[in-house]
Amino acid sequence: MSLAQADLAATGLSAAPDEVLRPAPTSVLPRALGAIGIAALYGLAFLPNDYWFNAILIPFLIMALAGLGLNLLTGYAGLASLGSGAFMSVGAFATYNLLLRAPALPLAASLILGGGFAAAAGVLFGLPSLRIKGFYLAAATLAAQFFLPWLFNQYGWFSNYTTSGSISAPRLVAFGRDLSHPAGRYLLTLTAVVLLTALARNIVRSQTGRNWMAIRDMETAAAVGGIPVGFNKLAAFAVSSFILGIAGALWAFAYLGTVDASSFDLNRSFTILFIIIIGGMGSIAGAFIGSAFVILLPILISHLAESAFGGAVDAGQLQNLEKILFGSLIVILLIKEPHGLTALAAKFRTRLRQWPLKV
């Protein structure tokens, strides 16, 4: 009898040898579907219509990446933040200056270093989390949202002394290939999203991710259990801001082309917060679901209004309609399903597996 079986026998339980000695098998279906999905996304690079890249795919991927960054901080570590847009601006301006002042630096290295500067800013403005939490922490991170864009506007060095204070995308080249065309910018964005999503997934499943969730669920119990709470909080701010910084650089150079500090204002931070609320906090897939909803809903409303009313509806009225729908959905989700559309999809799959039994 093995040691594990002896322990079970001592407790009055029994189990087959395979159940004790062999770990539970994991299905390869989710991994296979994920690989197929990634291959399909790369296959979209051959689309002949640039509209799909510029208006749908690129902004969807970048906002999903930004939502992923905030979800690690808020959804997994339980730390509120309203400074997402500010950390995106740090990544954008840092990457711009690296590409401008160190032209020999590869594009990938510039993006990573830009994310590193954003991570440093995240740690700096995350220091109040060592003493405060909840609403007060959100107010503290709001300081970053006002200070950092002001800093970039106040000192012309960050924008290379342009009169408008804006920065323009440099020539995007990676491994000797020009990525300035829509398909190239899409491939750059997709590759960054795939790599950073894999990084986030591994972190969440690691001891660091378990520490974050323990702090989120009960900080006092986590501290009593020997988890270094302060270090893990700052690590969450660093990783979150790193991802947000790269998302900001991609937003500036792969999507808009020309941005200034106002492109990363408080509205940007609220949009990212809406993404994780709608998609589902504490879920990697929730960032992508929420981003798809935020990006595609305005386009859908615009096309439906054009088809039904022939352009008679004013653009301002359409924007008001979008805000009403977003607000209504957030209120409904917070009341009925605080974990967002991801949780609703999981419940639907459970009911589908148990059909036709009543659940």
Residue, then its C-alpha position, 0 to 999 in steps of 0.5 A: m500500500s502506498l503512503a497516499q493510500a495509507d493516509l486515505a485508509a486512516t481517514g476511512l476513505s478509499a480510492a483507486p490507485d490511479e485516483v491517488l497516484r495519477p493527476a487528473p487528466t486535462s483536456v486538450l480541447p481548450r488548448a486546441l481551440g486556442a491554437i486554432g483561434i490564434a491561427a485564424l487571427y493570424g490568417l486575418a492578416f490576408l484580408p484585402n479590406d484595410y477597414w477591418f484592420n483600422a476600425i475593428l481588429i487593431p483597436f479591439l486587440i489593443m483595448a483587450l490588452a489594456g483590459l487584461g492589464l487592469n484585470l490583473l490588478t483589479g480582478y485578480a489582486g483586488l486593487a482599484s485603479l483609475g489611472s490606466g490611461a496615465f500608465m498607457s501614456v507613459g508607455a507611449f511617450a517612453t517608447y516614442n523617445l526610445l525610438l527617437r533617441a536610440p534609433a539602433l534599438p529594435l522595435a520590440a526592445s523599445l516596446i518592452l522598455g517603454g512597458g518597463f517605464a510604465a511599470a516603474a510609474g505603476v509602482l510609484f503610484g501604487l505605493p499608497s496601496l500599502r496603507i489604503k484600499g478601496f475607494y481611497l486607493a482609486a482616488a490615489t491612482l486618480a492622481a496619476q491620471f491628472f499628473l502624468p498627462w500634465l507632465f507630458n504637456q508641460y515639458g516639450w522634451f517628451s514630445n520632441y518640442t512639437t508645437s502641438g505637443s503630439i507625437s507621431a508614429p516612427r517607421l515601424v520596422a521589425f526584423g527588417r520588415d516594414l510594418s507601417h501598413p495596416a496588415g503589418r500593424y495588425l500583425l505587430t499588435l496581435t503578436a504582442v497581445v498573444l505573448l502578453t496574454a500567455l504571460a498573464r495566463n502563466i502569472v495567474r496560474s503561478q504562486t504569484g497569481r495565487n498570492w494576488m487572489a489570496i490578498r483580494d479575498m482576505e488581506t489579513a488572512a493572507a498576511v497571517g498565512g505568510i504572504p508578503v502583502g506589500f511586495n505582491k501589491l506592488a508586483a501587481f501594479a508593476v505587471s499591470s502597468f507594464i501591460l498597459g504601457i505596451a498597450g499605450a504604445l500600440w494605441a499610439f503607433a499601431y492604431l492612431g498614428t499621432v497622439d498627445a497626452s489628452s488621448f489617454d485622459l480619464n475617459r480612456s481609464f473609464t473605458i478600460l474599467f468598463i471593459i473588465i466590468i462588462g467582460g468579467m473581473g478575474s477572467i482573462a477571457g473577460a478582457f477580450i469579451g469586454s473589448a469586443f463589446v465596447i469596440l463593436l457596439p458603436i459600429l453596430i449601432s452606427h450600421l443599424a441606424e444607417s440601414a434603418f434611417g438612412g443617415a437621418v439620425d444625428a451622430g450626437q444622438l448615436q453617441n448618447l444612445e451608446k452611453i445609455l446602453f453602456g450604462s444600463l448594461i453595467v448597472i444590470l451586470l452589477i446587480k444580476e451578475p457582478h462577474g460579467l459576461t464571462a460568468l453568464a457564458a459559463k452558466f449557459r454552458t453548464r445549463l447546456r451540458q445538463w439539458p434537458l434536465k431542469v436546473 
